[in-house]
């Protein structure tokens, strides 16, 4: 057996964490409860700044519950984050040429 929990258990733990720390930041808790599925979060915000603020608060909340976020990726017209660039470079390095 693996050492990672089943997706349903992970989701429930995230929801419980959001419930436990709801008073810290209601927007972040609602993001985790209403806009997440397993290890994905999708939502829409008025601006990139707002999205970054809410996800930063959600990450703090998740950290309190023992979760670690590897990377947030944002859509729309913006410059890629270091994390997005790093992930792309890592993926490129893992591609092998079999020709």
Buried (B, 14 or more C-beta within 10 A) or exposed (E): EEEEEEEEEBBEBBBEBBEEBBEEBEEBBBBBBEBBEEEEBEEEBEEBEEBBBBBBBBBBBBEEBEBEBEEBEBEEEEEEBEBBEEBEEEEEEEEEEEE
